[in-house]
Amino acid sequence: MLRATTAAARLSCVAKQSRLNTNPPPKEAENRGSVHFRMTPNAHPLGKPKKEWNNPTQNHVWEPEELEKKITMEAVKPVHVEPKGILDRITYGAVRACYHGFNFITGYSKTDPSPQSIVYRLLILESVAGCPGMVAAGVRHFRSLRKMKRDGGWIHTLLEEAENERMHLLVFMNMFTPGIVTRVTVIAMQYLLVAILLSIYVVRPQVVHRFVGYLEETAVQTYLSVIKQLEDPNSRVHKEWSELPAPDIAITYWRLPKDAKFIDVVKQIAADEMHHRDVNHEFADMNQHEFNPNVHCHIQDADKAARARRAAMQEQRQSAVHA
């Protein structure tokens, strides 16, 4: 009886192992290390159900015509603000030094970059880009409290920028799994960068806004390069990522079609970065006590988001009636 029970247990374990060790298709096996399991049809490795995300804020959604126009114009004539003084030149030189140094460390090549080098780039870039807006908004928020005066609308734009950059990072986190080196690098850079930005913004806020403007110029270059690689059938990025579907969080955030691809997400992010670049260069040229000229954009985005929510609710009601 004991031998029969042991033999049956062994057969059961072999059957389970054979089911668990089923080999994926060659392409999936090749990309498994860089693409997050959420972007595959596979279930959660711990058996957890996939969560649905609802956008609690409003953000600008670029229309297809508006998007193509911005990307085409940028590809033909990239926007660059020439440094206007010694501080601008120092800031621009620091950003370019970091840009080339980061290219060297990650092994990024402009001609045909590897998907893994782009993953490093996107995750670290967005984790850095989300810091200045929050630092600037915090400084202006506490100053408004101390002086018991209105801020002139700057805080809203800066918070929207920080949240938008954080959403970029969350989108990529839903697609790619960062390694321990990437996570440690992000933590170290955040502590260092926030301390530096905070110290400078209290004394000379224009320098921080100019820094962000130049940082976003490099970000725009990066995303336009990714778009170009995704559209090039001979590139390594196209071979691995051209058919990647857009994650649900991106579809919800930018109100994309259900069948949207990764390239559609990258185009939205590229347009976001162009907007942040222009706004921060504008802030760098303004007196810090002037009224923010971008407030009307938030009002328009809020109204557009409200109309989209009403349309979605109406569609759900109609679907429930016909069900």
Phi and psi restraints in degrees (value plus and minus 20) as a CYANA .aco file:
   2 LEU   PHI     -84.2   -44.2
   2 LEU   PSI     -61.9   -21.9
   3 ARG   PHI     -84.2   -44.2
   3 ARG   PSI     -60.6   -20.6
   4 ALA   PHI     -83.6   -43.6
   4 ALA   PSI     -61.3   -21.3
   5 THR   PHI     -84.3   -44.3
   5 THR   PSI     -61.7   -21.7
   6 THR   PHI     -84.6   -44.6
   6 THR   PSI     -62.6   -22.6
   7 ALA   PHI     -83.1   -43.1
   7 ALA   PSI     -61.4   -21.4
   8 ALA   PHI     -84.7   -44.7
   8 ALA   PSI     -58.5   -18.5
   9 ALA   PHI     -84.9   -44.9
   9 ALA   PSI     -59.7   -19.7
  10 ARG   PHI     -85.0   -45.0
  10 ARG   PSI     -62.2   -22.2
  11 LEU   PHI     -81.9   -41.9
  11 LEU   PSI     -59.5   -19.5
  12 SER   PHI     -84.5   -44.5
  12 SER   PSI     -61.2   -21.2
  13 CYS   PHI     -86.7   -46.7
  13 CYS   PSI     -59.6   -19.6
  14 VAL   PHI     -83.6   -43.6
  14 VAL   PSI     -60.9   -20.9
  15 ALA   PHI     -83.9   -43.9
  15 ALA   PSI     -62.6   -22.6
  16 LYS   PHI     -84.6   -44.6
  16 LYS   PSI     -61.7   -21.7
  17 GLN   PHI     -85.1   -45.1
  17 GLN   PSI     -56.8   -16.8
  18 SER   PHI     -86.1   -46.1
  18 SER   PSI     -53.5   -13.5
  19 ARG   PHI     -92.2   -52.2
  19 ARG   PSI     -58.5   -18.5
  20 LEU   PHI     -93.7   -53.7
  20 LEU   PSI     -47.7    -7.7
  21 ASN   PHI    -115.9   -75.9
  21 ASN   PSI      -0.9    39.1
  22 THR   PHI     -82.6   -42.6
  22 THR   PSI     103.9   143.9
  23 ASN   PHI     -92.2   -52.2
  23 ASN   PSI     115.3   155.3
  24 PRO   PHI     -95.6   -55.6
  24 PRO   PSI     147.2   187.2
  25 PRO   PHI     -77.9   -37.9
  25 PRO   PSI     132.7   172.7
  26 PRO   PHI     -72.7   -32.7
  26 PRO   PSI     -62.1   -22.1
  27 LYS   PHI     -86.0   -46.0
  27 LYS   PSI     -59.7   -19.7
  28 GLU   PHI     -85.7   -45.7
  28 GLU   PSI     -59.2   -19.2
  29 ALA   PHI     -84.8   -44.8
  29 ALA   PSI     -56.5   -16.5
  30 GLU   PHI     -87.3   -47.3
  30 GLU   PSI     -58.3   -18.3
  31 ASN   PHI    -114.1   -74.1
  31 ASN   PSI     -21.4    18.6
  32 ARG   PHI     -80.9   -40.9
  32 ARG   PSI     -50.9   -10.9
  33 GLY   PHI     -94.5   -54.5
  33 GLY   PSI     -42.3    -2.3
  34 SER   PHI    -129.0   -89.0
  34 SER   PSI     -43.8    -3.8
  35 VAL   PHI    -119.3   -79.3
  35 VAL   PSI     112.0   152.0
  36 HIS   PHI     -87.8   -47.8
  36 HIS   PSI     128.5   168.5
  37 PHE   PHI     -82.5   -42.5
  37 PHE   PSI     -42.2    -2.2
  38 ARG   PHI     -84.6   -44.6
  38 ARG   PSI     -43.4    -3.4
  39 MET   PHI    -111.5   -71.5
  39 MET   PSI      -8.5    31.5
  40 THR   PHI    -138.7   -98.7
  40 THR   PSI     143.7   183.7
  41 PRO   PHI     -94.6   -54.6
  41 PRO   PSI     -22.6    17.4
  42 ASN   PHI     -90.3   -50.3
  42 ASN   PSI     132.1   172.1
  43 ALA   PHI     -95.8   -55.8
  43 ALA   PSI     145.9   185.9
  44 HIS   PHI     -79.1   -39.1
  44 HIS   PSI     114.8   154.8
  45 PRO   PHI     -80.7   -40.7
  45 PRO   PSI     -41.8    -1.8
  46 LEU   PHI    -120.6   -80.6
  46 LEU   PSI     -14.1    25.9
  47 GLY   PHI      60.4   100.4
  47 GLY   PSI      -8.5    31.5
  48 LYS   PHI     -98.4   -58.4
  48 LYS   PSI     123.0   163.0
  49 PRO   PHI     -93.2   -53.2
  49 PRO   PSI     129.4   169.4
  50 LYS   PHI     -90.6   -50.6
  50 LYS   PSI     116.3   156.3
  51 LYS   PHI    -112.3   -72.3
  51 LYS   PSI     123.8   163.8
  52 GLU   PHI    -113.4   -73.4
  52 GLU   PSI     119.9   159.9
  53 TRP   PHI    -134.3   -94.3
  53 TRP   PSI     113.9   153.9
  54 ASN   PHI    -135.2   -95.2
  54 ASN   PSI     113.6   153.6
  55 ASN   PHI     -93.6   -53.6
  55 ASN   PSI      94.5   134.5
  56 PRO   PHI    -103.2   -63.2
  56 PRO   PSI     -25.9    14.1
  57 THR   PHI    -141.7  -101.7
  57 THR   PSI    -199.6  -159.6
  58 GLN   PHI    -136.6   -96.6
  58 GLN   PSI     123.7   163.7
  59 ASN   PHI    -160.8  -120.8
  59 ASN   PSI     145.2   185.2
  60 HIS   PHI     -96.6   -56.6
  60 HIS   PSI     109.2   149.2
  61 VAL   PHI    -129.1   -89.1
  61 VAL   PSI      99.8   139.8
  62 TRP   PHI     -99.5   -59.5
  62 TRP   PSI     104.0   144.0
  63 GLU   PHI     -90.1   -50.1
  63 GLU   PSI     133.4   173.4
  64 PRO   PHI     -73.3   -33.3
  64 PRO   PSI     -64.9   -24.9
  65 GLU   PHI     -86.4   -46.4
  65 GLU   PSI     -62.9   -22.9
  66 GLU   PHI     -82.8   -42.8
  66 GLU   PSI     -60.1   -20.1
  67 LEU   PHI     -86.0   -46.0
  67 LEU   PSI     -70.0   -30.0
  68 GLU   PHI     -83.3   -43.3
  68 GLU   PSI     -56.9   -16.9
  69 LYS   PHI     -83.8   -43.8
  69 LYS   PSI     -65.2   -25.2
  70 LYS   PHI     -84.1   -44.1
  70 LYS   PSI     -65.7   -25.7
  71 ILE   PHI     -87.6   -47.6
  71 ILE   PSI     -60.2   -20.2
  72 THR   PHI     -84.6   -44.6
  72 THR   PSI     -65.8   -25.8
  73 MET   PHI     -84.1   -44.1
  73 MET   PSI     -58.6   -18.6
  74 GLU   PHI     -88.3   -48.3
  74 GLU   PSI     -57.6   -17.6
  75 ALA   PHI     -86.8   -46.8
  75 ALA   PSI     -55.0   -15.0
  76 VAL   PHI     -96.2   -56.2
  76 VAL   PSI     -65.9   -25.9
  77 LYS   PHI    -160.0  -120.0
  77 LYS   PSI      72.1   112.1
  78 PRO   PHI     -80.7   -40.7
  78 PRO   PSI     121.2   161.2
  79 VAL   PHI    -101.5   -61.5
  79 VAL   PSI     109.9   149.9
  80 HIS   PHI    -164.6  -124.6
  80 HIS   PSI     108.0   148.0
  81 VAL   PHI    -114.2   -74.2
  81 VAL   PSI      99.6   139.6
  82 GLU   PHI     -89.3   -49.3
  82 GLU   PSI     118.3   158.3
  83 PRO   PHI     -78.5   -38.5
  83 PRO   PSI     119.1   159.1
  84 LYS   PHI    -126.8   -86.8
  84 LYS   PSI     -27.8    12.2
  85 GLY   PHI    -182.3  -142.3
  85 GLY   PSI    -195.5  -155.5
  86 ILE   PHI     -83.0   -43.0
  86 ILE   PSI     -60.3   -20.3
  87 LEU   PHI     -86.8   -46.8
  87 LEU   PSI     -59.4   -19.4
  88 ASP   PHI     -83.1   -43.1
  88 ASP   PSI     -61.4   -21.4
  89 ARG   PHI     -86.8   -46.8
  89 ARG   PSI     -59.6   -19.6
  90 ILE   PHI     -84.4   -44.4
  90 ILE   PSI     -63.6   -23.6
  91 THR   PHI     -82.7   -42.7
  91 THR   PSI     -65.8   -25.8
  92 TYR   PHI     -84.0   -44.0
  92 TYR   PSI     -61.8   -21.8
  93 GLY   PHI     -82.6   -42.6
  93 GLY   PSI     -59.0   -19.0
  94 ALA   PHI     -85.2   -45.2
  94 ALA   PSI     -62.5   -22.5
  95 VAL   PHI     -84.4   -44.4
  95 VAL   PSI     -63.7   -23.7
  96 ARG   PHI     -86.7   -46.7
  96 ARG   PSI     -56.1   -16.1
  97 ALA   PHI     -84.1   -44.1
  97 ALA   PSI     -63.9   -23.9
  98 CYS   PHI     -84.3   -44.3
  98 CYS   PSI     -58.2   -18.2
  99 TYR   PHI     -81.4   -41.4
  99 TYR   PSI     -71.2   -31.2
 100 HIS   PHI     -89.8   -49.8
 100 HIS   PSI     -56.5   -16.5
 101 GLY   PHI     -83.9   -43.9
 101 GLY   PSI     -60.5   -20.5
 102 PHE   PHI     -87.4   -47.4
 102 PHE   PSI     -57.4   -17.4
 103 ASN   PHI     -79.0   -39.0
 103 ASN   PSI     -62.8   -22.8
 104 PHE   PHI     -86.9   -46.9
 104 PHE   PSI     -64.7   -24.7
 105 ILE   PHI     -85.9   -45.9
 105 ILE   PSI     -61.7   -21.7
 106 THR   PHI    -107.3   -67.3
 106 THR   PSI     -26.1    13.9
 107 GLY   PHI      50.7    90.7
 107 GLY   PSI       8.5    48.5
 108 TYR   PHI     -95.8   -55.8
 108 TYR   PSI     110.9   150.9
 109 SER   PHI    -138.4   -98.4
 109 SER   PSI     111.7   151.7
 110 LYS   PHI     -88.3   -48.3
 110 LYS   PSI     -52.7   -12.7
 111 THR   PHI     -92.0   -52.0
 111 THR   PSI     -70.5   -30.5
 112 ASP   PHI    -169.6  -129.6
 112 ASP   PSI      55.2    95.2
 113 PRO   PHI     -88.3   -48.3
 113 PRO   PSI     130.1   170.1
 114 SER   PHI     -97.6   -57.6
 114 SER   PSI     129.0   169.0
 115 PRO   PHI     -76.3   -36.3
 115 PRO   PSI     -57.2   -17.2
 116 GLN   PHI     -86.6   -46.6
 116 GLN   PSI     -57.8   -17.8
 117 SER   PHI     -86.1   -46.1
 117 SER   PSI     -52.0   -12.0
 118 ILE   PHI     -92.3   -52.3
 118 ILE   PSI     -57.0   -17.0
 119 VAL   PHI     -79.7   -39.7
 119 VAL   PSI     -69.1   -29.1
 120 TYR   PHI     -73.2   -33.2
 120 TYR   PSI     -66.9   -26.9
 121 ARG   PHI     -82.1   -42.1
 121 ARG   PSI     -68.0   -28.0
 122 LEU   PHI     -86.1   -46.1
 122 LEU   PSI     -65.1   -25.1
 123 LEU   PHI     -85.5   -45.5
 123 LEU   PSI     -65.2   -25.2
 124 ILE   PHI     -92.9   -52.9
 124 ILE   PSI     -59.9   -19.9
 125 LEU   PHI     -79.3   -39.3
 125 LEU   PSI     -67.3   -27.3
 126 GLU   PHI     -92.2   -52.2
 126 GLU   PSI     -51.8   -11.8
 127 SER   PHI     -88.6   -48.6
 127 SER   PSI     -51.3   -11.3
 128 VAL   PHI     -97.1   -57.1
 128 VAL   PSI     -63.8   -23.8
 129 ALA   PHI     -84.9   -44.9
 129 ALA   PSI     -40.9    -0.9
 130 GLY   PHI    -101.1   -61.1
 130 GLY   PSI     -25.7    14.3
 131 CYS   PHI    -103.6   -63.6
 131 CYS   PSI     -69.3   -29.3
 132 PRO   PHI     -79.2   -39.2
 132 PRO   PSI     -61.3   -21.3
 133 GLY   PHI     -80.9   -40.9
 133 GLY   PSI     -62.2   -22.2
 134 MET   PHI     -89.3   -49.3
 134 MET   PSI     -59.4   -19.4
 135 VAL   PHI     -82.5   -42.5
 135 VAL   PSI     -68.3   -28.3
 136 ALA   PHI     -83.8   -43.8
 136 ALA   PSI     -62.8   -22.8
 137 ALA   PHI     -83.2   -43.2
 137 ALA   PSI     -59.9   -19.9
 138 GLY   PHI     -83.9   -43.9
 138 GLY   PSI     -64.1   -24.1
 139 VAL   PHI     -82.3   -42.3
 139 VAL   PSI     -65.6   -25.6
 140 ARG   PHI     -89.1   -49.1
 140 ARG   PSI     -53.6   -13.6
 141 HIS   PHI     -83.2   -43.2
 141 HIS   PSI     -69.5   -29.5
 142 PHE   PHI     -88.4   -48.4
 142 PHE   PSI     -53.2   -13.2
 143 ARG   PHI     -85.7   -45.7
 143 ARG   PSI     -59.2   -19.2
 144 SER   PHI     -82.9   -42.9
 144 SER   PSI     -57.7   -17.7
 145 LEU   PHI     -88.4   -48.4
 145 LEU   PSI     -62.8   -22.8
 146 ARG   PHI     -84.5   -44.5
 146 ARG   PSI     -64.3   -24.3
 147 LYS   PHI    -107.0   -67.0
 147 LYS   PSI     -27.7    12.3
 148 MET   PHI      34.7    74.7
 148 MET   PSI      25.4    65.4
 149 LYS   PHI    -152.5  -112.5
 149 LYS   PSI     137.7   177.7
 150 ARG   PHI     -89.1   -49.1
 150 ARG   PSI     137.7   177.7
 151 ASP   PHI    -115.1   -75.1
 151 ASP   PSI     -33.1     6.9
 152 GLY   PHI      63.6   103.6
 152 GLY   PSI      -1.9    38.1
 153 GLY   PHI      68.6   108.6
 153 GLY   PSI     -19.1    20.9
 154 TRP   PHI     -88.1   -48.1
 154 TRP   PSI     -60.5   -20.5
 155 ILE   PHI     -77.5   -37.5
 155 ILE   PSI     -61.5   -21.5
 156 HIS   PHI     -82.3   -42.3
 156 HIS   PSI     -64.5   -24.5
 157 THR   PHI     -86.4   -46.4
 157 THR   PSI     -60.9   -20.9
 158 LEU   PHI     -88.2   -48.2
 158 LEU   PSI     -59.7   -19.7
 159 LEU   PHI     -86.7   -46.7
 159 LEU   PSI     -58.7   -18.7
 160 GLU   PHI     -83.3   -43.3
 160 GLU   PSI     -58.8   -18.8
 161 GLU   PHI     -83.6   -43.6
 161 GLU   PSI     -66.6   -26.6
 162 ALA   PHI     -82.2   -42.2
 162 ALA   PSI     -63.0   -23.0
 163 GLU   PHI     -86.6   -46.6
 163 GLU   PSI     -58.9   -18.9
 164 ASN   PHI     -83.2   -43.2
 164 ASN   PSI     -63.2   -23.2
 165 GLU   PHI     -86.1   -46.1
 165 GLU   PSI     -57.4   -17.4
 166 ARG   PHI     -84.5   -44.5
 166 ARG   PSI     -57.4   -17.4
 167 MET   PHI     -86.3   -46.3
 167 MET   PSI     -57.2   -17.2
 168 HIS   PHI     -77.0   -37.0
 168 HIS   PSI     -65.3   -25.3
 169 LEU   PHI     -83.8   -43.8
 169 LEU   PSI     -63.1   -23.1
 170 LEU   PHI     -83.7   -43.7
 170 LEU   PSI     -56.1   -16.1
 171 VAL   PHI     -80.9   -40.9
 171 VAL   PSI     -67.0   -27.0
 172 PHE   PHI     -88.5   -48.5
 172 PHE   PSI     -53.3   -13.3
 173 MET   PHI     -85.6   -45.6
 173 MET   PSI     -46.4    -6.4
 174 ASN   PHI     -98.7   -58.7
 174 ASN   PSI     -29.8    10.2
 175 MET   PHI    -131.9   -91.9
 175 MET   PSI     -54.3   -14.3
 176 PHE   PHI    -149.8  -109.8
 176 PHE   PSI     127.6   167.6
 177 THR   PHI    -121.3   -81.3
 177 THR   PSI      93.2   133.2
 178 PRO   PHI     -92.7   -52.7
 178 PRO   PSI     123.0   163.0
 179 GLY   PHI    -104.0   -64.0
 179 GLY   PSI     157.5   197.5
 180 ILE   PHI     -84.8   -44.8
 180 ILE   PSI     -55.4   -15.4
 181 VAL   PHI     -84.5   -44.5
 181 VAL   PSI     -62.8   -22.8
 182 THR   PHI     -82.9   -42.9
 182 THR   PSI     -63.9   -23.9
 183 ARG   PHI     -83.7   -43.7
 183 ARG   PSI     -64.0   -24.0
 184 VAL   PHI     -85.0   -45.0
 184 VAL   PSI     -60.3   -20.3
 185 THR   PHI     -81.5   -41.5
 185 THR   PSI     -63.4   -23.4
 186 VAL   PHI     -82.8   -42.8
 186 VAL   PSI     -63.7   -23.7
 187 ILE   PHI     -83.0   -43.0
 187 ILE   PSI     -66.4   -26.4
 188 ALA   PHI     -83.8   -43.8
 188 ALA   PSI     -64.5   -24.5
 189 MET   PHI     -86.0   -46.0
 189 MET   PSI     -54.8   -14.8
 190 GLN   PHI     -86.3   -46.3
 190 GLN   PSI     -66.1   -26.1
 191 TYR   PHI     -80.6   -40.6
 191 TYR   PSI     -65.2   -25.2
 192 LEU   PHI     -87.9   -47.9
 192 LEU   PSI     -66.9   -26.9
 193 LEU   PHI     -87.7   -47.7
 193 LEU   PSI     -61.9   -21.9
 194 VAL   PHI     -82.8   -42.8
 194 VAL   PSI     -61.4   -21.4
 195 ALA   PHI     -82.7   -42.7
 195 ALA   PSI     -62.2   -22.2
 196 ILE   PHI     -88.2   -48.2
 196 ILE   PSI     -67.1   -27.1
 197 LEU   PHI     -83.1   -43.1
 197 LEU   PSI     -61.0   -21.0
 198 LEU   PHI     -82.5   -42.5
 198 LEU   PSI     -64.4   -24.4
 199 SER   PHI     -82.6   -42.6
 199 SER   PSI     -61.1   -21.1
 200 ILE   PHI     -93.9   -53.9
 200 ILE   PSI     -60.6   -20.6
 201 TYR   PHI     -85.4   -45.4
 201 TYR   PSI     -53.3   -13.3
 202 VAL   PHI     -84.5   -44.5
 202 VAL   PSI     -54.5   -14.5
 203 VAL   PHI    -114.7   -74.7
 203 VAL   PSI     -65.8   -25.8
 204 ARG   PHI    -161.9  -121.9
 204 ARG   PSI      60.0   100.0
 205 PRO   PHI     -82.0   -42.0
 205 PRO   PSI     -49.1    -9.1
 206 GLN   PHI     -79.9   -39.9
 206 GLN   PSI     -52.9   -12.9
 207 VAL   PHI     -85.4   -45.4
 207 VAL   PSI     -60.8   -20.8
 208 VAL   PHI     -85.8   -45.8
 208 VAL   PSI     -63.0   -23.0
 209 HIS   PHI     -84.8   -44.8
 209 HIS   PSI     -57.6   -17.6
 210 ARG   PHI     -86.8   -46.8
 210 ARG   PSI     -59.4   -19.4
 211 PHE   PHI     -78.7   -38.7
 211 PHE   PSI     -65.2   -25.2
 212 VAL   PHI     -85.0   -45.0
 212 VAL   PSI     -59.3   -19.3
 213 GLY   PHI     -78.3   -38.3
 213 GLY   PSI     -65.5   -25.5
 214 TYR   PHI     -91.5   -51.5
 214 TYR   PSI     -55.7   -15.7
 215 LEU   PHI     -82.1   -42.1
 215 LEU   PSI     -60.8   -20.8
 216 GLU   PHI     -90.8   -50.8
 216 GLU   PSI     -48.3    -8.3
 217 GLU   PHI     -80.3   -40.3
 217 GLU   PSI     -62.8   -22.8
 218 THR   PHI     -89.5   -49.5
 218 THR   PSI     -54.8   -14.8
 219 ALA   PHI     -84.1   -44.1
 219 ALA   PSI     -61.7   -21.7
 220 VAL   PHI     -81.5   -41.5
 220 VAL   PSI     -63.3   -23.3
 221 GLN   PHI     -78.7   -38.7
 221 GLN   PSI     -62.1   -22.1
 222 THR   PHI     -82.2   -42.2
 222 THR   PSI     -67.5   -27.5
 223 TYR   PHI     -91.6   -51.6
 223 TYR   PSI     -54.8   -14.8
 224 LEU   PHI     -85.4   -45.4
 224 LEU   PSI     -55.7   -15.7
 225 SER   PHI     -86.3   -46.3
 225 SER   PSI     -60.6   -20.6
 226 VAL   PHI     -83.7   -43.7
 226 VAL   PSI     -61.8   -21.8
 227 ILE   PHI     -80.9   -40.9
 227 ILE   PSI     -63.4   -23.4
 228 LYS   PHI     -81.9   -41.9
 228 LYS   PSI     -62.0   -22.0
 229 GLN   PHI     -87.9   -47.9
 229 GLN   PSI     -57.5   -17.5
 230 LEU   PHI     -86.2   -46.2
 230 LEU   PSI     -49.6    -9.6
 231 GLU   PHI    -108.6   -68.6
 231 GLU   PSI     -29.5    10.5
 232 ASP   PHI    -112.5   -72.5
 232 ASP   PSI      90.3   130.3
 233 PRO   PHI     -84.7   -44.7
 233 PRO   PSI     -34.1     5.9
 234 ASN   PHI    -113.8   -73.8
 234 ASN   PSI     -25.0    15.0
 235 SER   PHI    -105.3   -65.3
 235 SER   PSI     136.4   176.4
 236 ARG   PHI     -87.7   -47.7
 236 ARG   PSI     -54.8   -14.8
 237 VAL   PHI     -84.7   -44.7
 237 VAL   PSI     -62.3   -22.3
 238 HIS   PHI     -81.6   -41.6
 238 HIS   PSI     -62.5   -22.5
 239 LYS   PHI     -84.4   -44.4
 239 LYS   PSI     -53.4   -13.4
 240 GLU   PHI    -117.2   -77.2
 240 GLU   PSI     -49.9    -9.9
 241 TRP   PHI    -137.0   -97.0
 241 TRP   PSI     -27.0    13.0
 242 SER   PHI     -82.6   -42.6
 242 SER   PSI     -49.7    -9.7
 243 GLU   PHI    -121.8   -81.8
 243 GLU   PSI     -11.8    28.2
 244 LEU   PHI     -85.3   -45.3
 244 LEU   PSI     108.0   148.0
 245 PRO   PHI     -95.8   -55.8
 245 PRO   PSI     132.6   172.6
 246 ALA   PHI     -88.1   -48.1
 246 ALA   PSI     116.7   156.7
 247 PRO   PHI     -86.7   -46.7
 247 PRO   PSI     136.5   176.5
 248 ASP   PHI     -78.4   -38.4
 248 ASP   PSI     -56.9   -16.9
 249 ILE   PHI     -84.3   -44.3
 249 ILE   PSI     -55.4   -15.4
 250 ALA   PHI     -92.1   -52.1
 250 ALA   PSI     -59.5   -19.5
 251 ILE   PHI     -81.9   -41.9
 251 ILE   PSI     -60.2   -20.2
 252 THR   PHI     -91.5   -51.5
 252 THR   PSI     -64.5   -24.5
 253 TYR   PHI     -85.6   -45.6
 253 TYR   PSI     -64.6   -24.6
 254 TRP   PHI    -122.1   -82.1
 254 TRP   PSI     -11.1    28.9
 255 ARG   PHI      30.9    70.9
 255 ARG   PSI      32.5    72.5
 256 LEU   PHI    -105.1   -65.1
 256 LEU   PSI     141.1   181.1
 257 PRO   PHI     -81.4   -41.4
 257 PRO   PSI     134.4   174.4
 258 LYS   PHI     -82.2   -42.2
 258 LYS   PSI     -47.2    -7.2
 259 ASP   PHI    -117.4   -77.4
 259 ASP   PSI       0.5    40.5
 260 ALA   PHI     -84.1   -44.1
 260 ALA   PSI     129.4   169.4
 261 LYS   PHI    -125.2   -85.2
 261 LYS   PSI     153.5   193.5
 262 PHE   PHI     -79.9   -39.9
 262 PHE   PSI     -56.5   -16.5
 263 ILE   PHI     -83.7   -43.7
 263 ILE   PSI     -51.3   -11.3
 264 ASP   PHI     -85.6   -45.6
 264 ASP   PSI     -56.2   -16.2
 265 VAL   PHI     -88.0   -48.0
 265 VAL   PSI     -64.5   -24.5
 266 VAL   PHI     -81.5   -41.5
 266 VAL   PSI     -56.8   -16.8
 267 LYS   PHI     -86.1   -46.1
 267 LYS   PSI     -60.2   -20.2
 268 GLN   PHI     -83.9   -43.9
 268 GLN   PSI     -61.8   -21.8
 269 ILE   PHI     -86.2   -46.2
 269 ILE   PSI     -60.4   -20.4
 270 ALA   PHI     -79.6   -39.6
 270 ALA   PSI     -62.7   -22.7
 271 ALA   PHI     -86.4   -46.4
 271 ALA   PSI     -58.1   -18.1
 272 ASP   PHI     -78.6   -38.6
 272 ASP   PSI     -65.0   -25.0
 273 GLU   PHI     -86.3   -46.3
 273 GLU   PSI     -55.9   -15.9
 274 MET   PHI     -81.0   -41.0
 274 MET   PSI     -61.4   -21.4
 275 HIS   PHI     -85.3   -45.3
 275 HIS   PSI     -65.2   -25.2
 276 HIS   PHI     -82.3   -42.3
 276 HIS   PSI     -58.8   -18.8
 277 ARG   PHI     -79.4   -39.4
 277 ARG   PSI     -69.4   -29.4
 278 ASP   PHI     -86.3   -46.3
 278 ASP   PSI     -61.2   -21.2
 279 VAL   PHI     -84.8   -44.8
 279 VAL   PSI     -63.8   -23.8
 280 ASN   PHI     -91.9   -51.9
 280 ASN   PSI     -56.2   -16.2
 281 HIS   PHI     -84.0   -44.0
 281 HIS   PSI     -56.3   -16.3
 282 GLU   PHI     -85.5   -45.5
 282 GLU   PSI     -65.0   -25.0
 283 PHE   PHI     -81.7   -41.7
 283 PHE   PSI     -56.7   -16.7
 284 ALA   PHI     -85.4   -45.4
 284 ALA   PSI     -46.6    -6.6
 285 ASP   PHI    -111.3   -71.3
 285 ASP   PSI     -27.3    12.7
 286 MET   PHI    -115.7   -75.7
 286 MET   PSI     137.2   177.2
 287 ASN   PHI     -91.4   -51.4
 287 ASN   PSI     114.6   154.6
 288 GLN   PHI     -87.3   -47.3
 288 GLN   PSI     -26.9    13.1
 289 HIS   PHI    -122.6   -82.6
 289 HIS   PSI     -19.9    20.1
 290 GLU   PHI     -94.1   -54.1
 290 GLU   PSI     139.6   179.6
 291 PHE   PHI     -95.8   -55.8
 291 PHE   PSI     118.0   158.0
 292 ASN   PHI     -87.6   -47.6
 292 ASN   PSI      97.9   137.9
 293 PRO   PHI     -97.5   -57.5
 293 PRO   PSI     -21.4    18.6
 294 ASN   PHI    -119.4   -79.4
 294 ASN   PSI     -15.5    24.5
 295 VAL   PHI     -81.1   -41.1
 295 VAL   PSI     -57.6   -17.6
 296 HIS   PHI     -81.9   -41.9
 296 HIS   PSI     -46.9    -6.9
 297 CYS   PHI     -84.0   -44.0
 297 CYS   PSI     -59.9   -19.9
 298 HIS   PHI     -85.8   -45.8
 298 HIS   PSI     -58.1   -18.1
 299 ILE   PHI     -84.8   -44.8
 299 ILE   PSI     -63.6   -23.6
 300 GLN   PHI     -83.7   -43.7
 300 GLN   PSI     -62.1   -22.1
 301 ASP   PHI     -85.2   -45.2
 301 ASP   PSI     -59.0   -19.0
 302 ALA   PHI     -84.5   -44.5
 302 ALA   PSI     -62.1   -22.1
 303 ASP   PHI     -85.4   -45.4
 303 ASP   PSI     -60.5   -20.5
 304 LYS   PHI     -86.2   -46.2
 304 LYS   PSI     -60.5   -20.5
 305 ALA   PHI     -85.3   -45.3
 305 ALA   PSI     -58.6   -18.6
 306 ALA   PHI     -84.3   -44.3
 306 ALA   PSI     -61.3   -21.3
 307 ARG   PHI     -84.9   -44.9
 307 ARG   PSI     -58.1   -18.1
 308 ALA   PHI     -86.2   -46.2
 308 ALA   PSI     -58.9   -18.9
 309 ARG   PHI     -86.8   -46.8
 309 ARG   PSI     -60.9   -20.9
 310 ARG   PHI     -83.8   -43.8
 310 ARG   PSI     -59.8   -19.8
 311 ALA   PHI     -84.9   -44.9
 311 ALA   PSI     -59.8   -19.8
 312 ALA   PHI     -86.1   -46.1
 312 ALA   PSI     -60.9   -20.9
 313 MET   PHI     -85.9   -45.9
 313 MET   PSI     -59.1   -19.1
 314 GLN   PHI     -83.5   -43.5
 314 GLN   PSI     -60.2   -20.2
 315 GLU   PHI     -85.2   -45.2
 315 GLU   PSI     -58.6   -18.6
 316 GLN   PHI     -85.0   -45.0
 316 GLN   PSI     -60.8   -20.8
 317 ARG   PHI     -82.9   -42.9
 317 ARG   PSI     -64.4   -24.4
 318 GLN   PHI     -83.8   -43.8
 318 GLN   PSI     -57.6   -17.6
 319 SER   PHI     -85.7   -45.7
 319 SER   PSI     -57.7   -17.7
 320 ALA   PHI     -87.5   -47.5
 320 ALA   PSI     -55.9   -15.9
 321 VAL   PHI     -87.4   -47.4
 321 VAL   PSI     -61.8   -21.8
 322 HIS   PHI    -102.8   -62.8
 322 HIS   PSI     -29.0    11.0
